[in-house]
Amino acid sequence: MGVQVPPRTLIKALFAPVVTRRLIERYVLTQPPEAAAPSDIGTLSDREIEVLRHIALGHSNAEIASRLHISQTTVKTHVASILRKLDLRDRVQAIVYAYETGLCQPARRPHGD
């Protein structure tokens, strides 16, 4: 029997969003490029794709809300819908998905970063 996590339990990230983004960018650079985006991306609305791109860039819900001129509650609704539609567990899987499908590309940074 697995451990049950109560709903709305706050799960803290192991790394800061910027560190997570850098780790994923480095991971993606070592992976072969995908030939085409999976068909399930077609289940997302244009706004959900836009939110997914912001998630992949490491933006918080507050930052996404500010940039898209929507409420944080609306961002949370979009994030939940993205995770459900793509059958993803959390934001980290969403970030990996966005990079693996080519929705986002790793930024080229100088070696000193």
C-alpha positions in Angstrom: 0.0 0.0 0.0 1.5 3.4 -1.0 1.7 6.5 1.0 -1.3 8.8 0.5 -0.6 12.5 0.1 -3.4 14.7 1.3 -4.8 17.1 -1.3 -3.5 20.6 -1.4 -0.3 19.5 0.4 2.5 21.9 -0.3 5.4 20.1 -1.8 8.6 22.1 -1.9 10.9 21.9 -4.8 14.3 20.3 -4.2 16.0 23.0 -6.3 15.2 26.7 -7.0 13.3 27.1 -10.4 16.4 28.6 -12.0 18.5 25.7 -11.0 15.9 23.2 -12.2 15.7 25.0 -15.5 19.5 24.8 -16.0 19.6 21.1 -15.1 16.9 20.4 -17.6 18.6 22.6 -20.3 21.8 20.6 -19.9 19.8 17.3 -20.0 18.1 18.3 -23.2 21.3 19.3 -24.8 22.5 15.6 -24.4 19.3 14.2 -25.9 18.7 13.7 -29.7 16.1 16.1 -31.1 12.6 14.8 -31.5 11.3 14.4 -35.1 7.8 15.8 -34.2 5.8 16.9 -31.3 3.6 14.1 -29.8 0.0 14.2 -30.8 -1.2 14.9 -27.3 0.1 18.4 -27.5 -2.9 19.0 -29.8 -5.2 18.6 -26.8 -3.8 21.9 -25.3 -5.4 25.2 -26.1 -3.2 28.1 -27.4 -3.2 29.7 -23.9 -2.2 26.4 -22.3 0.7 26.1 -24.7 1.7 29.6 -23.8 1.5 28.8 -20.1 3.5 25.6 -20.7 6.3 27.6 -22.4 6.4 30.0 -19.4 6.6 27.0 -17.0 9.5 25.6 -19.0 11.3 28.9 -18.7 11.1 28.5 -14.9 8.5 31.3 -14.3 6.4 31.1 -11.2 2.6 31.3 -11.3 2.8 35.0 -10.2 5.3 35.7 -13.0 3.2 34.0 -15.6 0.1 35.8 -14.4 1.9 39.1 -14.7 3.3 38.4 -18.1 0.0 37.1 -19.6 -2.2 39.7 -17.8 -4.3 37.0 -16.1 -4.9 36.1 -12.5 -2.8 33.6 -10.5 -6.0 31.5 -10.1 -6.3 31.3 -13.9 -2.7 30.3 -14.2 -3.2 27.5 -11.6 -6.3 26.3 -13.6 -4.2 26.2 -16.8 -1.4 24.4 -15.1 -3.7 21.8 -13.7 -5.3 21.3 -17.1 -1.9 21.0 -18.8 -0.8 18.3 -16.3 -4.1 16.4 -16.6 -4.3 16.6 -20.4 -0.7 15.5 -20.9 -0.9 12.9 -18.0 2.1 14.6 -16.2 2.8 14.3 -12.5 4.1 17.8 -11.8 5.8 21.0 -13.2 9.1 19.3 -13.6 7.6 16.7 -15.9 5.9 19.5 -17.8 9.3 21.3 -18.2 10.9 18.1 -19.5 8.0 17.6 -21.9 8.2 21.1 -23.2 11.9 20.7 -24.0 11.7 17.2 -25.4 8.9 18.2 -27.7 10.7 21.3 -29.0 8.2 23.8 -27.5 11.3 25.4 -25.8 14.9 25.4 -26.6 17.8 25.7 -24.1 19.3 29.1 -24.0 22.9 29.2 -25.1 25.0 30.6 -22.2 28.6 31.4 -21.8 30.7 28.7 -20.1 31.2 30.9 -17.0 27.5 30.6 -16.1 
